[in-house]
Amino acid sequence: MTRPTLTRDDVAHLAHLARLELTEQELDTYVGQLSVILDSVATVSAVAGDSEVEPTSHAVPLTNVYRDDVVRPGLSREDALASAPAAEDGRFRVPQILGEEQ
C-alpha cells in the first residue's frame, strides 16, 4: 500500500485555492496534520478496499420518524398583528433597510 505524500508546496497550493493566507509556521504545521489525515484515510481505504461492505455513515441503521402534516388553525391576521410594535396595511411594519425607497 502506498502512502500519499504531502509537501509544503501542496499545502501552499491548497491554501491558495481556498484563499487562505498561511504563515511559514502554519504551512509546516498543516503539512504534518494533513499528512496524518491522508495516512488515516489510506489505512481505512486499504482495510475496506475491495470488500463487499457498503460504506455507512452510522454503525447502526437510522430511520427518521415523521409525523403526518395536519392542518391546524393558527392565528388570525388581527391576532398576530395585535402584539406587533407597529403594523400597516395588515402587515408588520419594520424599519427600512438598505436605503430602499418607498
DSSP file (Angstrom, degrees, kcal/mol; ACC not computed):
  #  RESIDUE AA STRUCTURE BP1 BP2  ACC     N-H-->O    O-->H-N    N-H-->O    O-->H-N    TCO  KAPPA ALPHA  PHI   PSI    X-CA   Y-CA   Z-CA
    1    1 A M              0   0    0      0, 0.0     2,-0.5     0, 0.0    42,-0.0   0.000 360.0 360.0 360.0 127.2    0.0    0.0    0.0
    2    2 A T        -     0   0    0     40,-0.0     0, 0.0     1,-0.0     0, 0.0  -0.761 360.0-138.9 -92.7 132.3    1.5    3.3   -1.0
    3    3 A R        -     0   0    0     -2,-0.5     2,-0.1     1,-0.1    36,-0.1  -0.703  23.0-114.1 -87.5 137.0    1.1    6.2    1.4
    4    4 A P        -     0   0    0      0, 0.0     2,-0.4     0, 0.0    -1,-0.1  -0.441  29.0-144.2 -67.7 143.3    0.2    9.6   -0.1
    5    5 A T        -     0   0    0     -2,-0.1     2,-0.4    33,-0.1    30,-0.0  -0.884  11.5-163.6-111.1 144.9    2.9   12.2    0.4
    6    6 A L        -     0   0    0     -2,-0.4     2,-0.2    25,-0.1    29,-0.1  -0.989   4.7-164.7-129.8 133.2    2.2   15.8    1.0
    7    7 A T     >  -     0   0    0     -2,-0.4     4,-2.1     1,-0.1     5,-0.2  -0.665  37.2-107.2-112.4 169.0    4.7   18.7    0.7
    8    8 A R  H  > S+     0   0    0     -2,-0.2     4,-2.8     1,-0.2     5,-0.2   0.876 122.3  55.9 -60.1 -37.1    4.7   22.3    1.8
    9    9 A D  H  > S+     0   0    0      2,-0.2     4,-2.4     1,-0.2    -1,-0.2   0.885 105.2  51.7 -64.0 -37.7    4.1   23.3   -1.8
   10   10 A D  H  > S+     0   0    0      2,-0.2     4,-2.6     1,-0.2    -2,-0.2   0.934 112.2  45.4 -62.0 -45.6    1.0   21.1   -1.8
   11   11 A V  H  X S+     0   0    0     -4,-2.1     4,-2.7     2,-0.2    -2,-0.2   0.906 112.5  50.8 -66.0 -41.3   -0.3   22.8    1.3
   12   12 A A  H  X S+     0   0    0     -4,-2.8     4,-2.2     2,-0.2    -1,-0.2   0.897 111.2  49.2 -62.5 -39.4    0.5   26.2    0.0
   13   13 A H  H  X S+     0   0    0     -4,-2.4     4,-2.5     2,-0.2    -2,-0.2   0.927 111.6  48.1 -65.4 -45.0   -1.3   25.4   -3.2
   14   14 A L  H  X S+     0   0    0     -4,-2.6     4,-2.1     1,-0.2    -2,-0.2   0.903 111.4  50.9 -61.7 -40.6   -4.4   24.2   -1.3
   15   15 A A  H  <>S+     0   0    0     -4,-2.7     5,-3.3     2,-0.2     4,-0.3   0.902 109.7  50.5 -63.2 -40.4   -4.3   27.3    0.9
   16   16 A H  H ><5S+     0   0    0     -4,-2.2     3,-1.2     3,-0.2    -2,-0.2   0.928 110.2  49.2 -62.6 -44.8   -4.1   29.4   -2.3
   17   17 A L  H 3<5S+     0   0    0     -4,-2.5    -1,-0.2     1,-0.3    -2,-0.2   0.860 113.8  46.2 -62.0 -35.3   -7.1   27.6   -3.8
   18   18 A A  T 3<5S-     0   0    0     -4,-2.1    -1,-0.3    -5,-0.2    -2,-0.2   0.418 114.4-120.3 -86.4   1.4   -9.0   28.1   -0.5
   19   19 A R  T < 5 +     0   0    0     -3,-1.2     2,-0.4    -4,-0.3    -3,-0.2   0.900  62.8 147.4  58.5  44.2   -8.0   31.8   -0.4
   20   20 A L      < -     0   0    0     -5,-3.3     2,-0.7    -8,-0.1    -1,-0.2  -0.905  44.2-143.4-109.8 137.4   -6.2   31.3    2.9
   21   21 A E        -     0   0    0     -2,-0.4     2,-0.4    -3,-0.1    -9,-0.0  -0.900  25.5-173.9 -99.0 117.3   -3.1   33.2    3.9
   22   22 A L        -     0   0    0     -2,-0.7     2,-0.1   -10,-0.1    -2,-0.0  -0.885  18.8-131.1-114.5 142.5   -0.8   30.9    5.9
   23   23 A T     >  -     0   0    0     -2,-0.4     4,-2.3     1,-0.1     5,-0.2  -0.349  34.0-103.6 -78.3 168.8    2.4   31.8    7.7
   24   24 A E  H  > S+     0   0    0      1,-0.2     4,-2.0     2,-0.2     5,-0.1   0.897 124.5  51.0 -60.3 -40.1    5.5   29.7    7.2
   25   25 A Q  H  > S+     0   0    0      1,-0.2     4,-2.4     2,-0.2    -1,-0.2   0.902 108.8  50.8 -65.1 -40.6    4.9   28.1   10.6
   26   26 A E  H  > S+     0   0    0      2,-0.2     4,-3.0     1,-0.2     5,-0.2   0.893 107.3  54.1 -64.9 -38.8    1.3   27.3    9.7
   27   27 A L  H  X S+     0   0    0     -4,-2.3     4,-2.0     1,-0.2    -1,-0.2   0.936 110.1  46.7 -59.0 -45.8    2.5   25.6    6.5
   28   28 A D  H  X S+     0   0    0     -4,-2.0     4,-1.4     1,-0.2    -2,-0.2   0.915 114.2  48.0 -62.0 -42.7    4.8   23.4    8.5
   29   29 A T  H  X S+     0   0    0     -4,-2.4     4,-2.2     1,-0.2    -2,-0.2   0.931 112.4  47.6 -63.2 -46.6    2.1   22.6   11.0
   30   30 A Y  H  X S+     0   0    0     -4,-3.0     4,-2.9     1,-0.2     5,-0.3   0.793 103.2  61.7 -71.2 -28.0   -0.5   21.8    8.4
   31   31 A V  H  X S+     0   0    0     -4,-2.0     4,-1.8    -5,-0.2    -1,-0.2   0.953 110.5  41.7 -59.0 -47.5    1.8   19.6    6.4
   32   32 A G  H  X S+     0   0    0     -4,-1.4     4,-1.9     2,-0.2    -2,-0.2   0.931 117.4  45.8 -65.0 -46.4    2.1   17.3    9.4
   33   33 A Q  H  X S+     0   0    0     -4,-2.2     4,-1.8     1,-0.2    -2,-0.2   0.922 114.9  45.9 -66.2 -44.5   -1.6   17.4   10.3
   34   34 A L  H  X S+     0   0    0     -4,-2.9     4,-2.6     1,-0.2    -1,-0.2   0.840 109.4  56.4 -68.7 -31.7   -2.8   16.9    6.7
   35   35 A S  H  X S+     0   0    0     -4,-1.8     4,-2.5    -5,-0.3    -1,-0.2   0.904 106.0  50.5 -64.2 -40.6   -0.3   14.0    6.3
   36   36 A V  H  X S+     0   0    0     -4,-1.9     4,-2.2     2,-0.2    -2,-0.2   0.909 111.2  49.0 -62.2 -41.9   -1.8   12.3    9.3
   37   37 A I  H  X S+     0   0    0     -4,-1.8     4,-2.4     2,-0.2    -2,-0.2   0.937 111.9  47.7 -63.9 -46.2   -5.3   12.7    7.9
   38   38 A L  H  X S+     0   0    0     -4,-2.6     4,-2.4     1,-0.2    -2,-0.2   0.894 111.1  51.6 -63.1 -39.3   -4.2   11.3    4.5
   39   39 A D  H  X S+     0   0    0     -4,-2.5     4,-2.3     2,-0.2    -1,-0.2   0.909 109.9  49.7 -61.7 -41.9   -2.5    8.4    6.2
   40   40 A S  H  X S+     0   0    0     -4,-2.2     4,-2.4     2,-0.2    -2,-0.2   0.914 111.1  48.4 -64.5 -42.8   -5.6    7.6    8.1
   41   41 A V  H  X S+     0   0    0     -4,-2.4     4,-2.7     1,-0.2    -1,-0.2   0.902 111.1  51.0 -64.0 -40.4   -7.8    7.7    5.0
   42   42 A A  H  X S+     0   0    0     -4,-2.4     4,-2.2     2,-0.2    -2,-0.2   0.900 109.8  50.3 -63.7 -40.0   -5.3    5.4    3.2
   43   43 A T  H  X S+     0   0    0     -4,-2.3     4,-2.0     2,-0.2    -2,-0.2   0.932 112.9  45.4 -63.8 -46.2   -5.4    2.9    6.1
   44   44 A V  H  X S+     0   0    0     -4,-2.4     4,-2.7     1,-0.2     5,-0.2   0.908 112.6  51.7 -64.3 -41.5   -9.2    2.9    6.1
   45   45 A S  H  X S+     0   0    0     -4,-2.7     4,-1.2     1,-0.2    -1,-0.2   0.882 108.5  51.3 -63.2 -37.8   -9.3    2.6    2.3
   46   46 A A  H  < S+     0   0    0     -4,-2.2     4,-0.3     2,-0.2    -1,-0.2   0.895 113.2  44.6 -66.7 -39.2   -6.9   -0.4    2.4
   47   47 A V  H  < S+     0   0    0     -4,-2.0    -2,-0.2     1,-0.2    -1,-0.2   0.916 123.7  34.3 -70.4 -43.4   -9.0   -2.2    5.0
   48   48 A A  H >< S+     0   0    0     -4,-2.7     3,-0.8    -5,-0.2    -1,-0.2   0.495  91.5 122.6 -90.3  -4.1  -12.3   -1.5    3.3
   49   49 A G  T 3< S-     0   0    0     -4,-1.2    -1,-0.1     1,-0.2    -2,-0.1   0.752  85.6  -6.2 -22.8 -98.1  -10.7   -1.7   -0.2
   50   50 A D  T 3  S+     0   0    0     -4,-0.3    -1,-0.2    -3,-0.1    -2,-0.1   0.161  99.4 126.9 -99.0  18.0  -12.4   -4.4   -2.4
   51   51 A S    <   -     0   0    0     -3,-0.8    -3,-0.0     1,-0.1    -4,-0.0  -0.185  69.7-118.8 -73.8 169.1  -14.6   -5.8    0.2
   52   52 A E  S    S+     0   0    0      2,-0.1     2,-0.4     0, 0.0    -1,-0.1   0.314  75.0 120.9 -87.3   7.1  -18.4   -6.3   -0.1
   53   53 A V        -     0   0    0     -5,-0.2    -2,-0.1     1,-0.0     3,-0.0  -0.604  60.9-134.9 -78.9 124.9  -19.0   -4.0    2.8
   54   54 A E        -     0   0    0     -2,-0.4    -2,-0.1     1,-0.1     2,-0.1  -0.554  26.3-104.2 -78.1 142.4  -21.1   -1.0    1.9
   55   55 A P        -     0   0    0      0, 0.0     2,-0.3     0, 0.0    -1,-0.1  -0.383  44.0-172.9 -63.5 142.1  -20.0    2.4    3.1
   56   56 A T        -     0   0    0      1,-0.1     3,-0.1    -2,-0.1    -3,-0.0  -0.938  32.0-152.2-134.3 158.5  -22.1    3.7    6.0
   57   57 A S  S    S+     0   0    0     -2,-0.3     2,-0.3     1,-0.2    -1,-0.1   0.576  87.2  37.6-101.9 -14.3  -22.3    6.9    8.0
   58   58 A H  S    S-     0   0    0      1,-0.1    -1,-0.2     4,-0.0     4,-0.1  -0.968  74.7-129.1-136.5 152.2  -23.6    5.2   11.2
   59   59 A A  S    S+     0   0    0     -2,-0.3    -1,-0.1    -3,-0.1     0, 0.0   0.815  98.9  34.3 -70.2 -29.7  -22.8    2.0   12.9
   60   60 A V  S    S-     0   0    0     -3,-0.0    -1,-0.1    -4,-0.0    -3,-0.1  -0.933 100.3 -94.3-124.0 150.0  -26.5    1.0   13.1
   61   61 A P        -     0   0    0      0, 0.0     2,-0.4     0, 0.0    -2,-0.1  -0.333  39.5-153.1 -63.2 141.1  -29.2    1.9   10.6
   62   62 A L        -     0   0    0     -4,-0.1     2,-0.4    -2,-0.0    -4,-0.0  -0.919  10.6-170.7-115.6 142.2  -31.2    5.0   11.4
   63   63 A T        -     0   0    0     -2,-0.4     2,-0.3     2,-0.0     0, 0.0  -0.997  20.3-130.1-129.9 138.6  -34.7    5.8   10.4
   64   64 A N        -     0   0    0     -2,-0.4     2,-0.7     1,-0.0    -2,-0.0  -0.655  13.9-146.2 -85.2 140.8  -36.4    9.1   10.8
   65   65 A V        -     0   0    0     -2,-0.3     2,-0.4     2,-0.0    -2,-0.0  -0.932  22.2-178.1-109.5 114.4  -39.8    9.2   12.4
   66   66 A Y        -     0   0    0     -2,-0.7     2,-0.3     3,-0.0     3,-0.0  -0.845  19.5-136.5-111.3 147.4  -42.0   11.9   11.0
   67   67 A R        -     0   0    0     -2,-0.4     2,-0.1     1,-0.1     3,-0.0  -0.700  35.9 -95.4 -94.7 156.9  -45.5   12.8   12.0
   68   68 A D        -     0   0    0     -2,-0.3     2,-0.5     1,-0.1    -1,-0.1  -0.427  39.2-110.3 -68.4 143.4  -48.1   13.5    9.4
   69   69 A D        -     0   0    0     -2,-0.1     2,-0.5    -3,-0.0    -1,-0.1  -0.654  41.1-174.8 -74.0 122.4  -48.7   17.1    8.4
   70   70 A V        -     0   0    0     -2,-0.5     2,-0.4    -3,-0.0    -3,-0.0  -0.983  24.6-125.9-124.1 127.3  -52.0   18.1    9.8
   71   71 A V        +     0   0    0     -2,-0.5    -2,-0.0     0, 0.0     0, 0.0  -0.569  35.2 178.4 -72.3 126.6  -53.6   21.4    9.1
   72   72 A R        -     0   0    0     -2,-0.4     2,-0.1     0, 0.0    -2,-0.0  -0.941  35.7 -95.4-127.2 151.4  -54.5   23.2   12.3
   73   73 A P        -     0   0    0      0, 0.0     2,-0.2     0, 0.0     3,-0.1  -0.392  45.5-173.2 -65.8 141.8  -56.0   26.6   12.8
   74   74 A G        -     0   0    0      1,-0.2     2,-0.1    -2,-0.1     0, 0.0  -0.396  36.8 -51.1-116.9-163.6  -53.5   29.3   13.5
   75   75 A L        -     0   0    0     -2,-0.2    -1,-0.2     1,-0.1     2,-0.1  -0.438  53.1-121.7 -72.2 145.7  -53.6   33.0   14.5
   76   76 A S     >  -     0   0    0     -2,-0.1     4,-2.5     1,-0.1     5,-0.2  -0.433  30.6-106.4 -75.7 163.6  -55.8   35.3   12.5
   77   77 A R  H  > S+     0   0    0      1,-0.2     4,-2.4     2,-0.2     5,-0.2   0.906 121.9  51.4 -58.4 -41.5  -54.1   38.2   11.0
   78   78 A E  H  > S+     0   0    0      1,-0.2     4,-1.1     2,-0.2    -1,-0.2   0.906 110.1  48.2 -64.4 -42.0  -55.7   40.5   13.5
   79   79 A D  H  > S+     0   0    0      1,-0.2     4,-0.6     2,-0.2    -1,-0.2   0.900 112.6  48.8 -65.1 -40.4  -54.5   38.4   16.4
   80   80 A A  H >< S+     0   0    0     -4,-2.5     3,-0.6     1,-0.2    -2,-0.2   0.903 115.0  43.9 -66.3 -40.6  -50.9   38.2   15.0
   81   81 A L  H >< S+     0   0    0     -4,-2.4     3,-1.0    -5,-0.2    -1,-0.2   0.638  94.5  80.9 -79.8 -13.6  -50.7   41.9   14.5
   82   82 A A  H 3< S+     0   0    0     -4,-1.1    -1,-0.2     1,-0.3    -2,-0.2   0.833  98.9  39.6 -62.7 -32.3  -52.3   42.8   17.9
   83   83 A S  T << S+     0   0    0     -3,-0.6    -1,-0.3    -4,-0.6    -2,-0.2   0.424  90.7 115.5 -96.4   0.6  -48.9   42.2   19.6
   84   84 A A    <   -     0   0    0     -3,-1.0     3,-0.2    -4,-0.2    -3,-0.0  -0.452  68.0-135.5 -72.9 141.6  -46.8   43.9   16.9
   85   85 A P  S    S+     0   0    0      0, 0.0     2,-0.3     0, 0.0    -1,-0.1   0.842  92.1   7.1 -62.8 -31.4  -45.0   47.0   17.8
   86   86 A A        -     0   0    0      7,-0.2     7,-2.5     2,-0.0     2,-0.3  -0.980  67.7-178.8-152.6 139.4  -46.1   48.5   14.5
   87   87 A A  E     -A   92   0A   0     -2,-0.3     2,-0.3     5,-0.3     5,-0.2  -0.973   0.5-179.4-136.8 151.7  -48.5   47.4   11.8
   88   88 A E  E >   -A   91   0A   0      3,-2.6     3,-1.3    -2,-0.3    -2,-0.0  -0.949  68.4  -6.3-154.2 130.5  -49.5   48.9    8.5
   89   89 A D  T 3  S-     0   0    0     -2,-0.3     3,-0.1     1,-0.3    -1,-0.0   0.839 129.1 -53.0  54.6  38.5  -51.9   47.8    5.8
   90   90 A G  T 3  S+     0   0    0      1,-0.3     2,-0.3    -9,-0.0    -1,-0.3   0.694 121.1  96.7  74.6  18.9  -52.5   44.4    7.5
   91   91 A R  E <  S-A   88   0A   0     -3,-1.3    -3,-2.6   -10,-0.1     2,-0.3  -0.907  83.9 -91.3-134.1 162.2  -48.7   43.7    7.7
   92   92 A F  E     -A   87   0A   0     -2,-0.3     2,-0.5    -5,-0.2    -5,-0.3  -0.561  39.6-136.8 -69.1 135.2  -45.9   44.0   10.2
   93   93 A R        +     0   0    0     -7,-2.5    -7,-0.2    -2,-0.3    -1,-0.0  -0.858  29.0 178.2 -96.1 127.3  -44.2   47.4    9.9
   94   94 A V        -     0   0    0     -2,-0.5     3,-0.1     1,-0.1    -7,-0.0  -0.858  36.1 -84.3-125.3 160.1  -40.4   47.1   10.1
   95   95 A P        -     0   0    0      0, 0.0     2,-0.1     0, 0.0    -1,-0.1  -0.311  51.1-102.8 -63.8 147.3  -37.6   49.6    9.8
   96   96 A Q        -     0   0    0      3,-0.0     2,-0.3     2,-0.0     3,-0.1  -0.440  42.9-165.4 -68.0 140.7  -36.4   50.4    6.3
   97   97 A I    >   +     0   0    0      1,-0.1     3,-1.6    -2,-0.1    -3,-0.0  -0.894  57.1  18.0-127.5 159.9  -33.1   48.7    5.3
   98   98 A L  T 3  S-     0   0    0     -2,-0.3    -1,-0.1     1,-0.3    -2,-0.0   0.686 116.1 -77.4  58.6  23.0  -30.6   49.2    2.5
   99   99 A G  T 3  S+     0   0    0      1,-0.2    -1,-0.3    -3,-0.1     2,-0.1   0.753  76.8 171.0  64.6  24.5  -31.8   52.6    1.6
  100  100 A E    <   -     0   0    0     -3,-1.6     2,-0.3     1,-0.1    -1,-0.2  -0.377  28.6-128.7 -68.0 145.3  -34.8   51.4   -0.3
  101  101 A E              0   0    0      1,-0.1    -1,-0.1    -2,-0.1     0, 0.0  -0.687 360.0 360.0 -94.2 150.9  -37.3   53.9   -1.3
  102  102 A Q              0   0    0     -2,-0.3    -1,-0.1    -6,-0.0    -2,-0.0   0.471 360.0 360.0 -83.8 360.0  -41.0   53.5   -0.6
